[in-house]
Amino acid sequence: MESSSLPLLEVPEASEIRDWATEQGILILAHSYQEGFLQEAAHFVGDSLELARKASETQLDSICFCGVHFMAETANILCPNAEVFVPDLDAGCSLADSCKVEDLIRYQDHLEVKLGRRPTSIAYVNCTAAVKAAVDVICTSGNARAVVDSIPENEPILFVPDMHLGGWLNEVTGREMILWNGACEVHELFSVDTLLELQEKNPGAITMSHPECPKRIRDASDCVLGTAGMLRLVKESRGKTFIVGTEGNMIYRFEKEAPQNTYIPAPGASCACNLCPYMQLNTPEKLWKCLHDRGPRVEVPSQFRRGAMASLGRMLETT
């Protein structure tokens, strides 16, 4: 079937899309921040670490990645023989945009002169393949602490690009990592004033916040967890009410996998649920079209593959 003959509005049910992709030998991966329909259409839903592992393990020749661009790049690096395509190439990431590889290398050189030694560079997975190739090891929110703990205490560390995740890691590990000045625009929008008001209206509720949140939000929370840690907590709980300080679509997964609890999205400054504008670029219509087109493709330039594979491999070995 030619993609041009596909009316964009005639999208099958999510389960039909998944079955069709299976027949075509296409693995659909979706991040937990995608809308519910895309999560239902996927063969596997997870956080960045889980999705990286799934991509590295697949034997299929085609991967459709419902997420943002750096995630598809990671899949292309870890599964170099597979074609990787996405619903929308413009689905980027403010964190990845905040750290350009040329700026990073320049700063690494500066620190080497200043410190008399080159610091170990750790990059949060929310970065480009070029940045992954320029650092020593990658981490996700779920394994960041283990990655930091794997570095000898006497070694200086440069952590990029998320200053909030890095600040939280400094707090819980006692390290004094040098932090890059980057932040996720979604988690930056959470308002501590509206969060405190919400807590007053819901006494006994457990507030969970992502470590990408600013310190004031983290300090007002009962627990700071990555997406996988949040999911474990809600699955282990019964009859609890959770105020959720992360991207709003995560609640869809909570309600599906742990429906025994109640979930309230932490509000942003506008009192609205925080949704990632880049994740929202992926739609059911675009997914259905890209499966037939097997595009747009995401291919990491050859000069970045080896270095990025080394830093990702070190991450996977650490956890």
matplotlib code that plots the C-alpha trace (Angstrom):
import matplotlib.pyplot as plt

x = [0.0, 1.4, 1.6, 0.0, -3.2, -3.6, -6.1, -4.5, -7.8, -8.4, -6.3, -7.0, -7.3, -4.0, -4.1, -4.6, -1.6, 0.5, -0.6, 0.1, 3.5, 4.2, 3.3, 5.6, 8.5, 8.5, 9.1, 7.3, 8.9, 7.2, 8.3, 6.0, 5.6, 3.8, 0.0, -2.1, -2.9, 0.8, 1.5, -1.2, 0.0, 3.6, 5.0, 7.0, 6.7, 9.4, 11.8, 15.0, 17.1, 14.4, 14.0, 17.7, 18.0, 15.0, 16.6, 19.9, 18.3, 16.0, 16.6, 14.3, 15.4, 13.0, 12.3, 9.6, 10.5, 7.7, 9.6, 12.0, 15.0, 17.8, 16.0, 15.8, 19.5, 20.2, 18.3, 20.2, 23.5, 22.7, 21.1, 23.2, 21.8, 18.2, 16.5, 15.1, 12.3, 10.1, 6.6, 8.0, 11.7, 11.0, 10.3, 13.4, 14.4, 15.2, 17.9, 19.6, 19.4, 21.1, 24.4, 26.1, 29.0, 31.4, 30.6, 31.0, 34.5, 35.6, 34.5, 36.2, 39.4, 39.0, 38.5, 41.5, 43.7, 42.0, 42.0, 45.3, 43.4, 40.5, 37.3, 35.3, 32.3, 28.9, 26.0, 22.3, 20.8, 18.9, 21.6, 22.6, 24.7, 27.6, 27.6, 27.3, 30.5, 32.3, 31.7, 32.9, 29.6, 25.8, 23.2, 19.4, 17.3, 16.9, 20.6, 22.3, 23.2, 24.8, 26.8, 28.1, 28.9, 31.0, 33.4, 36.2, 35.7, 38.9, 38.0, 36.5, 33.2, 31.5, 27.8, 25.8, 23.3, 20.7, 21.7, 18.7, 19.4, 23.1, 22.2, 20.1, 22.9, 25.4, 22.9, 22.4, 26.0, 27.9, 29.9, 30.7, 30.2, 30.6, 27.2, 26.2, 23.6, 20.8, 17.2, 14.1, 11.5, 8.7, 10.0, 11.1, 7.5, 6.3, 5.3, 6.1, 3.3, 0.6, 2.2, 1.9, -1.7, -2.5, -0.8, -3.0, -6.1, -5.0, -3.7, -2.0, -1.2, 2.3, 4.2, 6.6, 8.9, 11.3, 15.0, 14.8, 12.6, 14.1, 15.3, 12.3, 10.0, 12.2, 12.4, 8.6, 8.2, 8.1, 10.2, 12.4, 12.4, 13.0, 10.1, 10.9, 11.2, 7.8, 6.3, 7.7, 6.4, 2.8, 2.7, 3.7, 1.1, -2.6, -5.2, -2.8, -3.1, -0.1, 0.7, 2.9, 5.6, 6.6, 5.3, 1.6, 1.3, 3.1, -0.2, -1.8, 0.7, 0.2, -3.6, -3.1, -0.6, -1.6, -5.3, -5.7, -4.3, -5.4, -3.1, -3.1, -0.8, 1.3, 0.4, 2.7, 2.8, -0.5, -2.2, -2.3, -0.8, 2.7, 3.1, 6.2, 5.6, 8.1, 6.5, 3.1, 4.3, 3.9, 0.3, -1.6, -1.9, 1.9, 2.6, 0.3, 1.9, 5.5, 5.0, 4.0, 6.7, 9.3, 10.4, 11.5, 14.7, 17.1, 20.7, 23.6, 26.7, 29.5, 32.0, 29.9, 28.9, 32.0, 32.3, 28.6, 28.5, 31.3, 29.6, 26.3, 28.0, 29.6, 26.2, 24.6, 27.5, 27.1, 23.5]
y = [0.0, 3.4, 5.9, 8.6, 6.5, 6.6, 9.1, 10.5, 10.3, 6.7, 5.3, 1.7, 0.8, 0.8, -3.0, -3.3, -1.1, -3.2, -6.4, -4.9, -3.9, -7.3, -8.8, -6.4, -7.2, -3.8, -3.3, -0.3, 1.3, 4.1, 6.2, 6.6, 10.3, 9.5, 9.8, 6.8, 5.7, 5.4, 3.5, 1.0, 0.7, -0.1, -3.6, -2.2, 0.9, 2.1, 4.7, 5.6, 2.8, 0.1, 1.3, 1.3, -2.3, -3.4, -1.8, -3.5, -6.9, -6.9, -9.2, -7.3, -5.2, -2.3, -0.2, 2.5, 4.8, 6.8, 9.3, 12.1, 12.3, 11.4, 8.2, 7.1, 7.9, 5.7, 2.8, 3.3, 3.2, 0.1, -1.7, -0.6, -3.2, -2.1, 0.8, 3.2, 5.6, 8.0, 9.6, 13.1, 14.2, 17.5, 15.7, 17.0, 17.8, 21.1, 19.3, 17.9, 21.4, 23.0, 21.1, 21.5, 19.2, 21.9, 23.8, 20.7, 19.9, 23.5, 23.3, 19.9, 21.4, 24.4, 22.2, 20.1, 23.2, 24.5, 21.3, 19.8, 16.7, 16.0, 15.3, 12.2, 13.3, 11.8, 12.7, 12.2, 10.2, 13.3, 14.4, 14.1, 11.2, 13.7, 14.5, 10.8, 10.3, 13.1, 11.8, 8.8, 7.3, 7.8, 7.6, 7.7, 9.0, 5.4, 4.5, 7.9, 7.3, 3.9, 5.5, 8.3, 5.9, 3.8, 6.7, 6.8, 9.5, 11.3, 11.8, 15.1, 14.7, 17.0, 16.2, 17.3, 18.6, 18.6, 20.9, 19.7, 16.0, 16.8, 18.9, 16.1, 13.6, 15.9, 15.9, 12.1, 11.0, 13.8, 14.5, 18.0, 17.4, 20.3, 20.9, 22.0, 24.8, 22.9, 22.0, 20.3, 22.9, 20.6, 19.9, 23.6, 24.7, 23.0, 25.6, 25.0, 27.4, 25.5, 22.2, 23.2, 24.3, 20.9, 19.1, 21.1, 20.0, 16.4, 15.6, 12.2, 12.2, 11.1, 13.6, 12.0, 14.3, 13.5, 14.5, 16.8, 19.1, 22.2, 21.8, 23.6, 21.0, 18.2, 19.5, 19.7, 16.1, 12.9, 11.0, 11.8, 9.1, 8.4, 7.1, 3.5, 4.1, 5.9, 2.9, 0.4, 2.5, 2.8, -0.9, -1.8, 0.6, 0.0, 2.6, 5.5, 9.0, 10.2, 13.7, 13.2, 15.7, 14.6, 14.7, 14.3, 11.3, 9.2, 9.0, 7.0, 4.3, 4.5, 4.1, 1.2, -0.8, 0.3, 1.2, 0.6, 4.1, 7.7, 10.0, 13.8, 15.6, 18.3, 21.6, 23.9, 27.6, 27.9, 25.2, 22.9, 19.5, 19.6, 17.9, 17.8, 19.7, 17.6, 14.3, 15.7, 16.0, 12.3, 11.4, 8.3, 9.6, 10.2, 6.8, 5.0, 6.9, 6.4, 2.6, 2.4, 4.8, 3.3, 6.9, 9.4, 7.6, 8.4, 7.6, 8.5, 9.8, 7.3, 9.6, 9.5, 5.8, 4.3, 6.9, 6.9, 3.1, 3.1, 5.5, 3.7, 0.4, 1.5, 2.6, -0.8, -2.5, -0.4, -1.3]
z = [0.0, -1.0, 1.9, -0.3, -0.5, 3.3, 4.5, 7.6, 9.6, 8.8, 11.6, 12.9, 16.5, 18.5, 18.7, 15.0, 14.3, 16.6, 14.9, 11.5, 12.5, 13.9, 10.5, 8.8, 11.1, 12.8, 16.5, 17.9, 21.0, 22.9, 25.8, 28.8, 28.0, 24.8, 24.7, 25.6, 22.1, 21.1, 24.3, 23.4, 19.8, 21.0, 21.5, 24.4, 26.6, 29.0, 30.2, 28.4, 29.9, 29.3, 25.7, 25.2, 26.5, 24.3, 21.2, 21.9, 22.3, 19.2, 16.3, 14.0, 11.1, 11.7, 14.7, 14.9, 17.8, 19.4, 21.5, 20.7, 18.4, 20.8, 21.7, 18.1, 17.8, 20.7, 19.1, 15.9, 17.8, 19.8, 16.9, 13.9, 11.5, 11.9, 10.2, 12.7, 11.9, 13.8, 13.4, 13.4, 12.9, 14.7, 18.0, 19.7, 23.3, 25.1, 27.2, 24.1, 22.5, 25.6, 25.1, 21.7, 21.2, 20.1, 23.4, 25.4, 24.0, 24.5, 28.1, 28.7, 27.3, 29.6, 32.7, 31.8, 31.9, 35.0, 37.0, 35.7, 34.5, 32.3, 34.3, 33.7, 31.7, 32.4, 30.1, 30.9, 28.0, 26.9, 24.6, 21.0, 19.6, 19.1, 22.8, 23.7, 21.6, 23.4, 27.0, 29.0, 30.1, 29.7, 32.5, 32.7, 35.7, 36.8, 36.9, 37.4, 41.0, 40.2, 37.3, 39.5, 42.3, 39.8, 39.3, 41.9, 44.5, 43.8, 40.1, 39.1, 37.2, 34.6, 34.5, 31.4, 30.4, 33.2, 36.2, 38.2, 37.9, 38.5, 41.6, 43.0, 42.4, 44.2, 47.2, 47.4, 46.6, 48.4, 45.2, 43.9, 40.2, 37.9, 36.3, 32.9, 32.7, 31.0, 32.1, 30.8, 29.9, 31.0, 34.5, 34.9, 34.6, 37.8, 40.4, 44.1, 45.2, 43.3, 44.4, 48.1, 47.5, 46.0, 48.9, 51.3, 49.4, 49.4, 52.9, 53.0, 49.3, 48.4, 46.2, 43.7, 41.6, 38.9, 39.6, 36.5, 38.6, 40.3, 43.9, 45.3, 43.8, 44.9, 48.5, 48.6, 47.5, 49.6, 47.1, 44.1, 41.5, 37.8, 35.8, 36.4, 40.1, 40.2, 38.4, 40.9, 43.8, 42.5, 41.7, 45.2, 46.7, 47.4, 47.8, 47.8, 46.3, 44.4, 43.3, 40.2, 39.3, 35.9, 32.3, 32.4, 30.1, 32.7, 34.6, 31.7, 32.4, 36.1, 35.7, 33.4, 35.4, 39.0, 38.8, 42.6, 43.3, 42.6, 40.6, 40.5, 38.1, 39.8, 38.1, 36.2, 36.7, 34.7, 36.8, 33.8, 33.4, 32.0, 28.7, 26.6, 23.4, 21.5, 22.6, 21.5, 18.0, 17.6, 16.8, 15.8, 12.3, 12.0, 13.5, 11.0, 8.1, 9.2, 9.6, 5.9, 4.7, 7.0, 7.5, 8.3, 9.1, 11.9, 11.1, 13.3, 11.4, 11.3, 13.0, 16.2, 16.3, 17.9, 20.7, 21.4, 21.5, 24.0, 26.4, 26.1, 26.6, 29.8, 31.0, 30.3, 32.0, 35.1, 35.8]

ax = plt.figure().add_subplot(projection="3d")
ax.plot(x, y, z, "-o")
ax.set_aspect("equal")
plt.show()
